[in-house]
Amino acid sequence: MSTLQIRLKNCIQTILEFEPDLRSEIWNHHFSQEFLMLKNYLQHIDSMELVEDDVQRLEIATDNFLSELRLSSNKEGQPHKRLLQ
């Protein structure tokens, strides 16, 4: 497995860690299909040919997603539940 594949896998796994939390909230029906797609991609990463620019864009998108979740948690007064890598 290449470094790019490992980085992509880390992004997807990080997002998937939030699935139980998002399922318990009103977001469930909004993201259920996306979580299924991410799980499917995760199974096929080993056969994907990746380039640095694409992986960097996905890392930035993952960081933005996590930032939005943190902002949402702060607005609702909920403490952070996870330590992220």
PDB file of N, CA, C and O in Angstrom:
ATOM      1  N   MET A   1       0.851  -1.171   0.000  1.00  0.00           N
ATOM      2  CA  MET A   1       0.000   0.000   0.000  1.00  0.00           C
ATOM      3  C   MET A   1       0.899   1.235   0.000  1.00  0.00           C
ATOM      4  O   MET A   1       1.846   1.327   0.780  1.00  0.00           O
ATOM      5  N   SER A   2       0.588   2.180  -0.883  1.00  0.00           N
ATOM      6  CA  SER A   2       1.399   3.386  -1.000  1.00  0.00           C
ATOM      7  C   SER A   2       1.060   4.386   0.108  1.00  0.00           C
ATOM      8  O   SER A   2       0.045   4.256   0.793  1.00  0.00           O
ATOM      9  N   THR A   3       1.910   5.360   0.263  1.00  0.00           N
ATOM     10  CA  THR A   3       1.676   6.427   1.245  1.00  0.00           C
ATOM     11  C   THR A   3       0.389   7.181   0.924  1.00  0.00           C
ATOM     12  O   THR A   3      -0.358   7.548   1.832  1.00  0.00           O
ATOM     13  N   LEU A   4       0.128   7.414  -0.355  1.00  0.00           N
ATOM     14  CA  LEU A   4      -1.101   8.117  -0.744  1.00  0.00           C
ATOM     15  C   LEU A   4      -2.337   7.307  -0.366  1.00  0.00           C
ATOM     16  O   LEU A   4      -3.333   7.864   0.096  1.00  0.00           O
ATOM     17  N   GLN A   5      -2.271   6.005  -0.561  1.00  0.00           N
ATOM     18  CA  GLN A   5      -3.397   5.143  -0.197  1.00  0.00           C
ATOM     19  C   GLN A   5      -3.607   5.142   1.319  1.00  0.00           C
ATOM     20  O   GLN A   5      -4.746   5.160   1.786  1.00  0.00           O
ATOM     21  N   ILE A   6      -2.533   5.121   2.074  1.00  0.00           N
ATOM     22  CA  ILE A   6      -2.630   5.159   3.529  1.00  0.00           C
ATOM     23  C   ILE A   6      -3.255   6.479   3.986  1.00  0.00           C
ATOM     24  O   ILE A   6      -4.105   6.489   4.876  1.00  0.00           O
ATOM     25  N   ARG A   7      -2.837   7.584   3.381  1.00  0.00           N
ATOM     26  CA  ARG A   7      -3.388   8.899   3.746  1.00  0.00           C
ATOM     27  C   ARG A   7      -4.872   8.986   3.425  1.00  0.00           C
ATOM     28  O   ARG A   7      -5.652   9.519   4.215  1.00  0.00           O
ATOM     29  N   LEU A   8      -5.265   8.462   2.264  1.00  0.00           N
ATOM     30  CA  LEU A   8      -6.678   8.466   1.895  1.00  0.00           C
ATOM     31  C   LEU A   8      -7.478   7.583   2.847  1.00  0.00           C
ATOM     32  O   LEU A   8      -8.564   7.957   3.291  1.00  0.00           O
ATOM     33  N   LYS A   9      -6.943   6.428   3.150  1.00  0.00           N
ATOM     34  CA  LYS A   9      -7.622   5.512   4.071  1.00  0.00           C
ATOM     35  C   LYS A   9      -7.807   6.176   5.437  1.00  0.00           C
ATOM     36  O   LYS A   9      -8.858   6.020   6.058  1.00  0.00           O
ATOM     37  N   ASN A  10      -6.820   6.901   5.901  1.00  0.00           N
ATOM     38  CA  ASN A  10      -6.911   7.598   7.180  1.00  0.00           C
ATOM     39  C   ASN A  10      -8.033   8.640   7.154  1.00  0.00           C
ATOM     40  O   ASN A  10      -8.780   8.766   8.125  1.00  0.00           O
ATOM     41  N   CYS A  11      -8.157   9.382   6.060  1.00  0.00           N
ATOM     42  CA  CYS A  11      -9.229  10.379   5.931  1.00  0.00           C
ATOM     43  C   CYS A  11     -10.602   9.721   6.029  1.00  0.00           C
ATOM     44  O   CYS A  11     -11.470  10.174   6.775  1.00  0.00           O
ATOM     45  N   ILE A  12     -10.781   8.663   5.274  1.00  0.00           N
ATOM     46  CA  ILE A  12     -12.081   7.992   5.246  1.00  0.00           C
ATOM     47  C   ILE A  12     -12.402   7.377   6.602  1.00  0.00           C
ATOM     48  O   ILE A  12     -13.530   7.493   7.079  1.00  0.00           O
ATOM     49  N   GLN A  13     -11.430   6.728   7.224  1.00  0.00           N
ATOM     50  CA  GLN A  13     -11.666   6.129   8.526  1.00  0.00           C
ATOM     51  C   GLN A  13     -11.999   7.185   9.579  1.00  0.00           C
ATOM     52  O   GLN A  13     -12.837   6.953  10.450  1.00  0.00           O
ATOM     53  N   THR A  14     -11.351   8.327   9.499  1.00  0.00           N
ATOM     54  CA  THR A  14     -11.619   9.411  10.441  1.00  0.00           C
ATOM     55  C   THR A  14     -13.061   9.881  10.320  1.00  0.00           C
ATOM     56  O   THR A  14     -13.737  10.089  11.327  1.00  0.00           O
ATOM     57  N   ILE A  15     -13.529  10.046   9.096  1.00  0.00           N
ATOM     58  CA  ILE A  15     -14.914  10.470   8.883  1.00  0.00           C
ATOM     59  C   ILE A  15     -15.887   9.388   9.351  1.00  0.00           C
ATOM     60  O   ILE A  15     -16.902   9.691   9.978  1.00  0.00           O
ATOM     61  N   LEU A  16     -15.577   8.140   9.049  1.00  0.00           N
ATOM     62  CA  LEU A  16     -16.472   7.044   9.427  1.00  0.00           C
ATOM     63  C   LEU A  16     -16.585   6.876  10.940  1.00  0.00           C
ATOM     64  O   LEU A  16     -17.572   6.328  11.429  1.00  0.00           O
ATOM     65  N   GLU A  17     -15.587   7.342  11.680  1.00  0.00           N
ATOM     66  CA  GLU A  17     -15.659   7.277  13.140  1.00  0.00           C
ATOM     67  C   GLU A  17     -16.835   8.101  13.685  1.00  0.00           C
ATOM     68  O   GLU A  17     -17.316   7.845  14.789  1.00  0.00           O
ATOM     69  N   PHE A  18     -17.282   9.068  12.924  1.00  0.00           N
ATOM     70  CA  PHE A  18     -18.373   9.933  13.362  1.00  0.00           C
ATOM     71  C   PHE A  18     -19.756   9.385  12.999  1.00  0.00           C
ATOM     72  O   PHE A  18     -20.772   9.962  13.384  1.00  0.00           O
ATOM     73  N   GLU A  19     -19.796   8.289  12.269  1.00  0.00           N
ATOM     74  CA  GLU A  19     -21.088   7.744  11.849  1.00  0.00           C
ATOM     75  C   GLU A  19     -22.033   7.463  13.022  1.00  0.00           C
ATOM     76  O   GLU A  19     -23.197   7.856  12.954  1.00  0.00           O
ATOM     77  N   PRO A  20     -21.582   6.800  14.095  1.00  0.00           N
ATOM     78  CA  PRO A  20     -22.522   6.550  15.201  1.00  0.00           C
ATOM     79  C   PRO A  20     -23.081   7.840  15.811  1.00  0.00           C
ATOM     80  O   PRO A  20     -24.262   7.905  16.151  1.00  0.00           O
ATOM     81  N   ASP A  21     -22.245   8.853  15.947  1.00  0.00           N
ATOM     82  CA  ASP A  21     -22.708  10.123  16.509  1.00  0.00           C
ATOM     83  C   ASP A  21     -23.720  10.800  15.594  1.00  0.00           C
ATOM     84  O   ASP A  21     -24.730  11.327  16.060  1.00  0.00           O
ATOM     85  N   LEU A  22     -23.452  10.785  14.305  1.00  0.00           N
ATOM     86  CA  LEU A  22     -24.352  11.441  13.364  1.00  0.00           C
ATOM     87  C   LEU A  22     -25.639  10.643  13.177  1.00  0.00           C
ATOM     88  O   LEU A  22     -26.687  11.222  12.893  1.00  0.00           O
ATOM     89  N   ARG A  23     -25.574   9.341  13.331  1.00  0.00           N
ATOM     90  CA  ARG A  23     -26.789   8.516  13.229  1.00  0.00           C
ATOM     91  C   ARG A  23     -27.747   8.808  14.390  1.00  0.00           C
ATOM     92  O   ARG A  23     -28.965   8.701  14.247  1.00  0.00           O
ATOM     93  N   SER A  24     -27.181   9.173  15.521  1.00  0.00           N
ATOM     94  CA  SER A  24     -28.025   9.419  16.692  1.00  0.00           C
ATOM     95  C   SER A  24     -28.689  10.794  16.642  1.00  0.00           C
ATOM     96  O   SER A  24     -29.548  11.100  17.469  1.00  0.00           O
ATOM     97  N   GLU A  25     -28.303  11.603  15.697  1.00  0.00           N
ATOM     98  CA  GLU A  25     -28.875  12.937  15.570  1.00  0.00           C
ATOM     99  C   GLU A  25     -29.764  12.993  14.328  1.00  0.00           C
ATOM    100  O   GLU A  25     -29.966  11.985  13.651  1.00  0.00           O
ATOM    101  N   ILE A  26     -30.281  14.159  14.046  1.00  0.00           N
ATOM    102  CA  ILE A  26     -31.178  14.336  12.907  1.00  0.00           C
ATOM    103  C   ILE A  26     -30.473  14.190  11.561  1.00  0.00           C
ATOM    104  O   ILE A  26     -31.129  14.176  10.519  1.00  0.00           O
ATOM    105  N   TRP A  27     -29.159  14.083  11.572  1.00  0.00           N
ATOM    106  CA  TRP A  27     -28.382  14.007  10.335  1.00  0.00           C
ATOM    107  C   TRP A  27     -28.455  12.649   9.674  1.00  0.00           C
ATOM    108  O   TRP A  27     -28.039  12.506   8.524  1.00  0.00           O
ATOM    109  N   ASN A  28     -28.968  11.657  10.359  1.00  0.00           N
ATOM    110  CA  ASN A  28     -28.923  10.284   9.872  1.00  0.00           C
ATOM    111  C   ASN A  28     -29.393  10.146   8.425  1.00  0.00           C
ATOM    112  O   ASN A  28     -28.672   9.583   7.600  1.00  0.00           O
ATOM    113  N   HIS A  29     -30.557  10.636   8.108  1.00  0.00           N
ATOM    114  CA  HIS A  29     -31.076  10.440   6.750  1.00  0.00           C
ATOM    115  C   HIS A  29     -30.332  11.278   5.718  1.00  0.00           C
ATOM    116  O   HIS A  29     -30.423  10.999   4.522  1.00  0.00           O
ATOM    117  N   HIS A  30     -29.604  12.291   6.150  1.00  0.00           N
ATOM    118  CA  HIS A  30     -28.843  13.120   5.215  1.00  0.00           C
ATOM    119  C   HIS A  30     -27.533  12.464   4.783  1.00  0.00           C
ATOM    120  O   HIS A  30     -27.077  12.672   3.659  1.00  0.00           O
ATOM    121  N   PHE A  31     -26.932  11.681   5.662  1.00  0.00           N
ATOM    122  CA  PHE A  31     -25.600  11.160   5.389  1.00  0.00           C
ATOM    123  C   PHE A  31     -25.524   9.649   5.225  1.00  0.00           C
ATOM    124  O   PHE A  31     -24.438   9.128   4.969  1.00  0.00           O
ATOM    125  N   SER A  32     -26.611   8.937   5.361  1.00  0.00           N
ATOM    126  CA  SER A  32     -26.530   7.478   5.330  1.00  0.00           C
ATOM    127  C   SER A  32     -25.962   6.960   4.007  1.00  0.00           C
ATOM    128  O   SER A  32     -25.138   6.046   4.005  1.00  0.00           O
ATOM    129  N   GLN A  33     -26.391   7.531   2.894  1.00  0.00           N
ATOM    130  CA  GLN A  33     -25.892   7.095   1.582  1.00  0.00           C
ATOM    131  C   GLN A  33     -24.400   7.421   1.431  1.00  0.00           C
ATOM    132  O   GLN A  33     -23.647   6.629   0.864  1.00  0.00           O
ATOM    133  N   GLU A  34     -23.982   8.568   1.931  1.00  0.00           N
ATOM    134  CA  GLU A  34     -22.575   8.955   1.841  1.00  0.00           C
ATOM    135  C   GLU A  34     -21.687   8.031   2.667  1.00  0.00           C
ATOM    136  O   GLU A  34     -20.588   7.676   2.240  1.00  0.00           O
ATOM    137  N   PHE A  35     -22.164   7.641   3.850  1.00  0.00           N
ATOM    138  CA  PHE A  35     -21.388   6.709   4.659  1.00  0.00           C
ATOM    139  C   PHE A  35     -21.249   5.360   3.955  1.00  0.00           C
ATOM    140  O   PHE A  35     -20.192   4.733   4.024  1.00  0.00           O
ATOM    141  N   LEU A  36     -22.290   4.915   3.289  1.00  0.00           N
ATOM    142  CA  LEU A  36     -22.202   3.668   2.530  1.00  0.00           C
ATOM    143  C   LEU A  36     -21.171   3.773   1.405  1.00  0.00           C
ATOM    144  O   LEU A  36     -20.404   2.840   1.167  1.00  0.00           O
ATOM    145  N   MET A  37     -21.160   4.904   0.724  1.00  0.00           N
ATOM    146  CA  MET A  37     -20.182   5.105  -0.349  1.00  0.00           C
ATOM    147  C   MET A  37     -18.761   5.126   0.208  1.00  0.00           C
ATOM    148  O   MET A  37     -17.856   4.536  -0.381  1.00  0.00           O
ATOM    149  N   LEU A  38     -18.561   5.801   1.337  1.00  0.00           N
ATOM    150  CA  LEU A  38     -17.225   5.844   1.935  1.00  0.00           C
ATOM    151  C   LEU A  38     -16.751   4.444   2.333  1.00  0.00           C
ATOM    152  O   LEU A  38     -15.584   4.104   2.139  1.00  0.00           O
ATOM    153  N   LYS A  39     -17.646   3.644   2.883  1.00  0.00           N
ATOM    154  CA  LYS A  39     -17.285   2.278   3.250  1.00  0.00           C
ATOM    155  C   LYS A  39     -16.902   1.469   2.013  1.00  0.00           C
ATOM    156  O   LYS A  39     -15.979   0.656   2.060  1.00  0.00           O
ATOM    157  N   ASN A  40     -17.604   1.690   0.922  1.00  0.00           N
ATOM    158  CA  ASN A  40     -17.281   1.004  -0.327  1.00  0.00           C
ATOM    159  C   ASN A  40     -15.908   1.433  -0.841  1.00  0.00           C
ATOM    160  O   ASN A  40     -15.100   0.592  -1.233  1.00  0.00           O
ATOM    161  N   TYR A  41     -15.643   2.747  -0.839  1.00  0.00           N
ATOM    162  CA  TYR A  41     -14.329   3.238  -1.270  1.00  0.00           C
ATOM    163  C   TYR A  41     -13.219   2.665  -0.402  1.00  0.00           C
ATOM    164  O   TYR A  41     -12.150   2.319  -0.905  1.00  0.00           O
ATOM    165  N   LEU A  42     -13.468   2.565   0.886  1.00  0.00           N
ATOM    166  CA  LEU A  42     -12.468   2.064   1.815  1.00  0.00           C
ATOM    167  C   LEU A  42     -12.035   0.644   1.443  1.00  0.00           C
ATOM    168  O   LEU A  42     -10.868   0.289   1.607  1.00  0.00           O
ATOM    169  N   GLN A  43     -12.954  -0.153   0.951  1.00  0.00           N
ATOM    170  CA  GLN A  43     -12.645  -1.530   0.563  1.00  0.00           C
ATOM    171  C   GLN A  43     -11.814  -1.607  -0.721  1.00  0.00           C
ATOM    172  O   GLN A  43     -11.186  -2.630  -0.993  1.00  0.00           O
ATOM    173  N   HIS A  44     -11.809  -0.530  -1.509  1.00  0.00           N
ATOM    174  CA  HIS A  44     -11.133  -0.559  -2.801  1.00  0.00           C
ATOM    175  C   HIS A  44      -9.900   0.334  -2.890  1.00  0.00           C
ATOM    176  O   HIS A  44      -9.338   0.503  -3.972  1.00  0.00           O
ATOM    177  N   ILE A  45      -9.484   0.895  -1.790  1.00  0.00           N
ATOM    178  CA  ILE A  45      -8.337   1.811  -1.814  1.00  0.00           C
ATOM    179  C   ILE A  45      -7.078   1.133  -2.331  1.00  0.00           C
ATOM    180  O   ILE A  45      -6.296   1.752  -3.053  1.00  0.00           O
ATOM    181  N   ASP A  46      -6.874  -0.110  -1.978  1.00  0.00           N
ATOM    182  CA  ASP A  46      -5.656  -0.817  -2.393  1.00  0.00           C
ATOM    183  C   ASP A  46      -5.475  -0.862  -3.904  1.00  0.00           C
ATOM    184  O   ASP A  46      -4.346  -0.926  -4.389  1.00  0.00           O
ATOM    185  N   SER A  47      -6.566  -0.830  -4.646  1.00  0.00           N
ATOM    186  CA  SER A  47      -6.472  -0.909  -6.106  1.00  0.00           C
ATOM    187  C   SER A  47      -6.559   0.454  -6.792  1.00  0.00           C
ATOM    188  O   SER A  47      -6.525   0.533  -8.020  1.00  0.00           O
ATOM    189  N   MET A  48      -6.668   1.513  -6.016  1.00  0.00           N
ATOM    190  CA  MET A  48      -6.797   2.855  -6.602  1.00  0.00           C
ATOM    191  C   MET A  48      -5.433   3.440  -6.941  1.00  0.00           C
ATOM    192  O   MET A  48      -4.459   3.267  -6.208  1.00  0.00           O
ATOM    193  N   GLU A  49      -5.392   4.135  -8.065  1.00  0.00           N
ATOM    194  CA  GLU A  49      -4.203   4.897  -8.427  1.00  0.00           C
ATOM    195  C   GLU A  49      -4.475   6.336  -8.035  1.00  0.00           C
ATOM    196  O   GLU A  49      -5.422   6.958  -8.518  1.00  0.00           O
ATOM    197  N   LEU A  50      -3.638   6.858  -7.155  1.00  0.00           N
ATOM    198  CA  LEU A  50      -3.877   8.186  -6.596  1.00  0.00           C
ATOM    199  C   LEU A  50      -2.736   9.128  -6.947  1.00  0.00           C
ATOM    200  O   LEU A  50      -1.612   8.699  -7.207  1.00  0.00           O
ATOM    201  N   VAL A  51      -3.045  10.415  -6.949  1.00  0.00           N
ATOM    202  CA  VAL A  51      -2.020  11.441  -7.136  1.00  0.00           C
ATOM    203  C   VAL A  51      -2.051  12.373  -5.933  1.00  0.00           C
ATOM    204  O   VAL A  51      -3.080  12.533  -5.276  1.00  0.00           O
ATOM    205  N   GLU A  52      -0.926  12.973  -5.665  1.00  0.00           N
ATOM    206  CA  GLU A  52      -0.752  13.831  -4.490  1.00  0.00           C
ATOM    207  C   GLU A  52      -1.807  14.922  -4.388  1.00  0.00           C
ATOM    208  O   GLU A  52      -2.369  15.140  -3.315  1.00  0.00           O
ATOM    209  N   ASP A  53      -2.082  15.607  -5.486  1.00  0.00           N
ATOM    210  CA  ASP A  53      -3.041  16.715  -5.454  1.00  0.00           C
ATOM    211  C   ASP A  53      -4.432  16.256  -5.025  1.00  0.00           C
ATOM    212  O   ASP A  53      -5.100  16.954  -4.262  1.00  0.00           O
ATOM    213  N   ASP A  54      -4.872  15.114  -5.496  1.00  0.00           N
ATOM    214  CA  ASP A  54      -6.197  14.598  -5.122  1.00  0.00           C
ATOM    215  C   ASP A  54      -6.250  14.255  -3.638  1.00  0.00           C
ATOM    216  O   ASP A  54      -7.223  14.577  -2.955  1.00  0.00           O
ATOM    217  N   VAL A  55      -5.206  13.605  -3.145  1.00  0.00           N
ATOM    218  CA  VAL A  55      -5.181  13.225  -1.731  1.00  0.00           C
ATOM    219  C   VAL A  55      -5.127  14.475  -0.859  1.00  0.00           C
ATOM    220  O   VAL A  55      -5.789  14.532   0.177  1.00  0.00           O
ATOM    221  N   GLN A  56      -4.348  15.475  -1.265  1.00  0.00           N
ATOM    222  CA  GLN A  56      -4.298  16.727  -0.504  1.00  0.00           C
ATOM    223  C   GLN A  56      -5.667  17.397  -0.449  1.00  0.00           C
ATOM    224  O   GLN A  56      -6.062  17.905   0.601  1.00  0.00           O
ATOM    225  N   ARG A  57      -6.392  17.405  -1.558  1.00  0.00           N
ATOM    226  CA  ARG A  57      -7.737  17.989  -1.574  1.00  0.00           C
ATOM    227  C   ARG A  57      -8.669  17.246  -0.620  1.00  0.00           C
ATOM    228  O   ARG A  57      -9.469  17.862   0.083  1.00  0.00           O
ATOM    229  N   LEU A  58      -8.559  15.924  -0.602  1.00  0.00           N
ATOM    230  CA  LEU A  58      -9.388  15.125   0.303  1.00  0.00           C
ATOM    231  C   LEU A  58      -9.003  15.342   1.763  1.00  0.00           C
ATOM    232  O   LEU A  58      -9.866  15.340   2.641  1.00  0.00           O
ATOM    233  N   GLU A  59      -7.721  15.528   2.022  1.00  0.00           N
ATOM    234  CA  GLU A  59      -7.285  15.826   3.390  1.00  0.00           C
ATOM    235  C   GLU A  59      -7.823  17.184   3.848  1.00  0.00           C
ATOM    236  O   GLU A  59      -8.253  17.334   4.992  1.00  0.00           O
ATOM    237  N   ILE A  60      -7.797  18.157   2.960  1.00  0.00           N
ATOM    238  CA  ILE A  60      -8.342  19.484   3.287  1.00  0.00           C
ATOM    239  C   ILE A  60      -9.842  19.404   3.508  1.00  0.00           C
ATOM    240  O   ILE A  60     -10.371  20.017   4.435  1.00  0.00           O
ATOM    241  N   ALA A  61     -10.533  18.647   2.654  1.00  0.00           N
ATOM    242  CA  ALA A  61     -11.981  18.488   2.810  1.00  0.00           C
ATOM    243  C   ALA A  61     -12.307  17.788   4.128  1.00  0.00           C
ATOM    244  O   ALA A  61     -13.270  18.156   4.801  1.00  0.00           O
ATOM    245  N   THR A  62     -11.519  16.787   4.500  1.00  0.00           N
ATOM    246  CA  THR A  62     -11.719  16.091   5.767  1.00  0.00           C
ATOM    247  C   THR A  62     -11.497  17.041   6.928  1.00  0.00           C
ATOM    248  O   THR A  62     -12.269  17.048   7.888  1.00  0.00           O
ATOM    249  N   ASP A  63     -10.451  17.837   6.843  1.00  0.00           N
ATOM    250  CA  ASP A  63     -10.172  18.818   7.907  1.00  0.00           C
ATOM    251  C   ASP A  63     -11.314  19.827   8.026  1.00  0.00           C
ATOM    252  O   ASP A  63     -11.709  20.193   9.133  1.00  0.00           O
ATOM    253  N   ASN A  64     -11.840  20.271   6.894  1.00  0.00           N
ATOM    254  CA  ASN A  64     -12.965  21.215   6.915  1.00  0.00           C
ATOM    255  C   ASN A  64     -14.206  20.580   7.540  1.00  0.00           C
ATOM    256  O   ASN A  64     -14.915  21.222   8.315  1.00  0.00           O
ATOM    257  N   PHE A  65     -14.463  19.326   7.204  1.00  0.00           N
ATOM    258  CA  PHE A  65     -15.590  18.600   7.774  1.00  0.00           C
ATOM    259  C   PHE A  65     -15.455  18.504   9.291  1.00  0.00           C
ATOM    260  O   PHE A  65     -16.413  18.745  10.026  1.00  0.00           O
ATOM    261  N   LEU A  66     -14.255  18.148   9.751  1.00  0.00           N
ATOM    262  CA  LEU A  66     -14.020  18.037  11.187  1.00  0.00           C
ATOM    263  C   LEU A  66     -14.148  19.392  11.877  1.00  0.00           C
ATOM    264  O   LEU A  66     -14.659  19.477  12.994  1.00  0.00           O
ATOM    265  N   SER A  67     -13.691  20.439  11.222  1.00  0.00           N
ATOM    266  CA  SER A  67     -13.827  21.793  11.783  1.00  0.00           C
ATOM    267  C   SER A  67     -15.292  22.176  11.932  1.00  0.00           C
ATOM    268  O   SER A  67     -15.686  22.764  12.939  1.00  0.00           O
ATOM    269  N   GLU A  68     -16.088  21.846  10.939  1.00  0.00           N
ATOM    270  CA  GLU A  68     -17.525  22.137  11.008  1.00  0.00           C
ATOM    271  C   GLU A  68     -18.189  21.367  12.147  1.00  0.00           C
ATOM    272  O   GLU A  68     -19.054  21.903  12.840  1.00  0.00           O
ATOM    273  N   LEU A  69     -17.790  20.122  12.340  1.00  0.00           N
ATOM    274  CA  LEU A  69     -18.337  19.332  13.443  1.00  0.00           C
ATOM    275  C   LEU A  69     -17.939  19.934  14.784  1.00  0.00           C
ATOM    276  O   LEU A  69     -18.748  19.977  15.711  1.00  0.00           O
ATOM    277  N   ARG A  70     -16.697  20.398  14.892  1.00  0.00           N
ATOM    278  CA  ARG A  70     -16.247  21.035  16.136  1.00  0.00           C
ATOM    279  C   ARG A  70     -17.038  22.304  16.403  1.00  0.00           C
ATOM    280  O   ARG A  70     -17.468  22.543  17.531  1.00  0.00           O
ATOM    281  N   LEU A  71     -17.231  23.115  15.377  1.00  0.00           N
ATOM    282  CA  LEU A  71     -18.011  24.351  15.538  1.00  0.00           C
ATOM    283  C   LEU A  71     -19.434  24.037  15.954  1.00  0.00           C
ATOM    284  O   LEU A  71     -19.998  24.708  16.817  1.00  0.00           O
ATOM    285  N   SER A  72     -20.002  23.035  15.351  1.00  0.00           N
ATOM    286  CA  SER A  72     -21.363  22.627  15.687  1.00  0.00           C
ATOM    287  C   SER A  72     -21.439  22.166  17.138  1.00  0.00           C
ATOM    288  O   SER A  72     -22.381  22.509  17.851  1.00  0.00           O
ATOM    289  N   SER A  73     -20.463  21.400  17.570  1.00  0.00           N
ATOM    290  CA  SER A  73     -20.436  20.923  18.957  1.00  0.00           C
ATOM    291  C   SER A  73     -20.275  22.079  19.925  1.00  0.00           C
ATOM    292  O   SER A  73     -20.908  22.097  20.981  1.00  0.00           O
ATOM    293  N   ASN A  74     -19.437  23.043  19.578  1.00  0.00           N
ATOM    294  CA  ASN A  74     -19.222  24.196  20.453  1.00  0.00           C
ATOM    295  C   ASN A  74     -20.485  25.032  20.578  1.00  0.00           C
ATOM    296  O   ASN A  74     -20.780  25.543  21.659  1.00  0.00           O
ATOM    297  N   LYS A  75     -21.229  25.180  19.503  1.00  0.00           N
ATOM    298  CA  LYS A  75     -22.458  25.968  19.531  1.00  0.00           C
ATOM    299  C   LYS A  75     -23.522  25.304  20.384  1.00  0.00           C
ATOM    300  O   LYS A  75     -24.338  25.979  21.012  1.00  0.00           O
ATOM    301  N   GLU A  76     -23.509  23.980  20.403  1.00  0.00           N
ATOM    302  CA  GLU A  76     -24.501  23.243  21.174  1.00  0.00           C
ATOM    303  C   GLU A  76     -24.048  23.019  22.606  1.00  0.00           C
ATOM    304  O   GLU A  76     -24.795  22.466  23.414  1.00  0.00           O
ATOM    305  N   GLY A  77     -22.824  23.446  22.931  1.00  0.00           N
ATOM    306  CA  GLY A  77     -22.319  23.307  24.290  1.00  0.00           C
ATOM    307  C   GLY A  77     -21.933  21.898  24.664  1.00  0.00           C
ATOM    308  O   GLY A  77     -21.845  21.574  25.849  1.00  0.00           O
ATOM    309  N   GLN A  78     -21.701  21.050  23.674  1.00  0.00           N
ATOM    310  CA  GLN A  78     -21.326  19.667  23.960  1.00  0.00           C
ATOM    311  C   GLN A  78     -19.810  19.558  23.961  1.00  0.00           C
ATOM    312  O   GLN A  78     -19.145  20.149  23.110  1.00  0.00           O
ATOM    313  N   PRO A  79     -19.261  18.814  24.902  1.00  0.00           N
ATOM    314  CA  PRO A  79     -17.813  18.630  24.905  1.00  0.00           C
ATOM    315  C   PRO A  79     -17.371  17.734  23.757  1.00  0.00           C
ATOM    316  O   PRO A  79     -18.157  16.950  23.224  1.00  0.00           O
ATOM    317  N   HIS A  80     -16.127  17.860  23.392  1.00  0.00           N
ATOM    318  CA  HIS A  80     -15.557  16.987  22.360  1.00  0.00           C
ATOM    319  C   HIS A  80     -15.415  15.595  22.932  1.00  0.00           C
ATOM    320  O   HIS A  80     -14.932  15.429  24.052  1.00  0.00           O
ATOM    321  N   LYS A  81     -15.827  14.597  22.181  1.00  0.00           N
ATOM    322  CA  LYS A  81     -15.810  13.225  22.667  1.00  0.00           C
ATOM    323  C   LYS A  81     -14.595  12.455  22.195  1.00  0.00           C
ATOM    324  O   LYS A  81     -14.264  11.425  22.782  1.00  0.00           O
ATOM    325  N   ARG A  82     -13.920  12.914  21.159  1.00  0.00           N
ATOM    326  CA  ARG A  82     -12.857  12.111  20.556  1.00  0.00           C
ATOM    327  C   ARG A  82     -11.568  12.896  20.455  1.00  0.00           C
ATOM    328  O   ARG A  82     -11.567  14.121  20.332  1.00  0.00           O
ATOM    329  N   LEU A  83     -10.478  12.167  20.509  1.00  0.00           N
ATOM    330  CA  LEU A  83      -9.169  12.714  20.239  1.00  0.00           C
ATOM    331  C   LEU A  83      -8.837  12.328  18.809  1.00  0.00           C
ATOM    332  O   LEU A  83      -8.738  11.141  18.497  1.00  0.00           O
ATOM    333  N   LEU A  84      -8.663  13.309  17.936  1.00  0.00           N
ATOM    334  CA  LEU A  84      -8.427  13.031  16.522  1.00  0.00           C
ATOM    335  C   LEU A  84      -6.937  13.015  16.236  1.00  0.00           C
ATOM    336  O   LEU A  84      -6.149  13.674  16.915  1.00  0.00           O
ATOM    337  N   GLN A  85      -6.570  12.259  15.230  1.00  0.00           N
ATOM    338  CA  GLN A  85      -5.170  12.161  14.837  1.00  0.00           C
ATOM    339  C   GLN A  85      -4.747  13.389  14.081  1.00  0.00           C
ATOM    340  O   GLN A  85      -3.593  13.491  13.664  1.00  0.00           O
TER     341      GLN A  85
END
